[in-house]
Amino acid sequence: MSLDKATVARISRLARIATTDEEQDRLAGELSGILDWVEQLGEVDTDNVEPMTSVVEVILKSREDVVTDGGRADDIVRNAPKSAQNFFVVPKVVE
């Protein structure tokens, strides 16, 4: 795919990037090269390739999914300016 100078100028304006005429000529060539490379990726046969999250097969460590309070309520509330019965005390905002 080939981009012309006018298209690069429009992309620059949309991206809010100031470019000179010389930069637009250079960017047209670079962006065209990038788009050609992306088109080449479409030619690769990926029909029998399974999706993967890593190149190396890794089994993630898992833990039991248990809901807890974290066991640190005293430590957390200790940092509050005011607290009562392990709750934060805040000023009333609704009248």
TORKOL-4160 file (C-alpha; in steps of 0.2 Angstrom, whole numbers, padded with zeros to 4 digits, m for minus):
95
<pt num="1" X="0000" Y="0000" Z="0000"/>
<pt num="2" X="0007" Y="0017" Z="m0005"/>
<pt num="3" X="0003" Y="0033" Z="0004"/>
<pt num="4" X="0005" Y="0050" Z="m0004"/>
<pt num="5" X="0010" Y="0066" Z="0004"/>
<pt num="6" X="m0008" Y="0072" Z="0005"/>
<pt num="7" X="m0013" Y="0057" Z="0016"/>
<pt num="8" X="0002" Y="0059" Z="0027"/>
<pt num="9" X="m0003" Y="0077" Z="0029"/>
<pt num="10" X="m0020" Y="0072" Z="0034"/>
<pt num="11" X="m0014" Y="0059" Z="0046"/>
<pt num="12" X="m0002" Y="0072" Z="0054"/>
<pt num="13" X="m0017" Y="0084" Z="0056"/>
<pt num="14" X="m0028" Y="0071" Z="0064"/>
<pt num="15" X="m0014" Y="0066" Z="0076"/>
<pt num="16" X="m0010" Y="0084" Z="0079"/>
<pt num="17" X="0008" Y="0082" Z="0074"/>
<pt num="18" X="0016" Y="0097" Z="0065"/>
<pt num="19" X="0026" Y="0091" Z="0050"/>
<pt num="20" X="0035" Y="0100" Z="0037"/>
<pt num="21" X="0034" Y="0096" Z="0018"/>
<pt num="22" X="0051" Y="0087" Z="0019"/>
<pt num="23" X="0045" Y="0077" Z="0034"/>
<pt num="24" X="0029" Y="0072" Z="0025"/>
<pt num="25" X="0039" Y="0065" Z="0010"/>
<pt num="26" X="0050" Y="0055" Z="0021"/>
<pt num="27" X="0035" Y="0049" Z="0032"/>
<pt num="28" X="0026" Y="0044" Z="0016"/>
<pt num="29" X="0039" Y="0031" Z="0012"/>
<pt num="30" X="0041" Y="0025" Z="0030"/>
<pt num="31" X="0023" Y="0023" Z="0033"/>
<pt num="32" X="0021" Y="0014" Z="0016"/>
<pt num="33" X="0035" Y="0002" Z="0020"/>
<pt num="34" X="0026" Y="m0002" Z="0037"/>
<pt num="35" X="0009" Y="m0005" Z="0029"/>
<pt num="36" X="0018" Y="m0016" Z="0016"/>
<pt num="37" X="0025" Y="m0026" Z="0030"/>
<pt num="38" X="0008" Y="m0028" Z="0038"/>
<pt num="39" X="0001" Y="m0034" Z="0022"/>
<pt num="40" X="0014" Y="m0048" Z="0021"/>
<pt num="41" X="0009" Y="m0054" Z="0038"/>
<pt num="42" X="m0008" Y="m0057" Z="0031"/>
<pt num="43" X="m0001" Y="m0070" Z="0019"/>
<pt num="44" X="0005" Y="m0081" Z="0033"/>
<pt num="45" X="m0005" Y="m0097" Z="0035"/>
<pt num="46" X="m0011" Y="m0097" Z="0053"/>
<pt num="47" X="m0026" Y="m0109" Z="0051"/>
<pt num="48" X="m0019" Y="m0123" Z="0061"/>
<pt num="49" X="m0010" Y="m0112" Z="0074"/>
<pt num="50" X="m0018" Y="m0112" Z="0091"/>
<pt num="51" X="m0019" Y="m0096" Z="0101"/>
<pt num="52" X="m0005" Y="m0094" Z="0114"/>
<pt num="53" X="m0001" Y="m0083" Z="0128"/>
<pt num="54" X="0018" Y="m0087" Z="0128"/>
<pt num="55" X="0031" Y="m0095" Z="0117"/>
<pt num="56" X="0036" Y="m0106" Z="0131"/>
<pt num="57" X="0022" Y="m0117" Z="0139"/>
<pt num="58" X="0020" Y="m0112" Z="0157"/>
<pt num="59" X="0008" Y="m0118" Z="0170"/>
<pt num="60" X="0003" Y="m0104" Z="0181"/>
<pt num="61" X="0003" Y="m0106" Z="0199"/>
<pt num="62" X="m0015" Y="m0105" Z="0206"/>
<pt num="63" X="m0022" Y="m0103" Z="0223"/>
<pt num="64" X="m0039" Y="m0107" Z="0231"/>
<pt num="65" X="m0052" Y="m0093" Z="0227"/>
<pt num="66" X="m0057" Y="m0089" Z="0245"/>
<pt num="67" X="m0065" Y="m0072" Z="0250"/>
<pt num="68" X="m0057" Y="m0065" Z="0265"/>
<pt num="69" X="m0055" Y="m0048" Z="0273"/>
<pt num="70" X="m0036" Y="m0049" Z="0271"/>
<pt num="71" X="m0033" Y="m0051" Z="0289"/>
<pt num="72" X="m0025" Y="m0033" Z="0290"/>
<pt num="73" X="m0040" Y="m0022" Z="0295"/>
<pt num="74" X="m0031" Y="m0016" Z="0311"/>
<pt num="75" X="m0015" Y="m0011" Z="0301"/>
<pt num="76" X="m0026" Y="m0002" Z="0288"/>
<pt num="77" X="m0037" Y="0007" Z="0300"/>
<pt num="78" X="m0022" Y="0012" Z="0310"/>
<pt num="79" X="m0017" Y="0024" Z="0296"/>
<pt num="80" X="m0034" Y="0033" Z="0297"/>
<pt num="81" X="m0036" Y="0050" Z="0305"/>
<pt num="82" X="m0052" Y="0044" Z="0314"/>
<pt num="83" X="m0058" Y="0026" Z="0316"/>
<pt num="84" X="m0071" Y="0017" Z="0326"/>
<pt num="85" X="m0073" Y="m0002" Z="0327"/>
<pt num="86" X="m0062" Y="m0005" Z="0312"/>
<pt num="87" X="m0071" Y="0007" Z="0301"/>
<pt num="88" X="m0065" Y="0024" Z="0294"/>
<pt num="89" X="m0074" Y="0039" Z="0302"/>
<pt num="90" X="m0078" Y="0053" Z="0289"/>
<pt num="91" X="m0087" Y="0069" Z="0290"/>
<pt num="92" X="m0105" Y="0069" Z="0285"/>
<pt num="93" X="m0108" Y="0075" Z="0267"/>
<pt num="94" X="m0126" Y="0073" Z="0264"/>
<pt num="95" X="m0139" Y="0084" Z="0274"/>
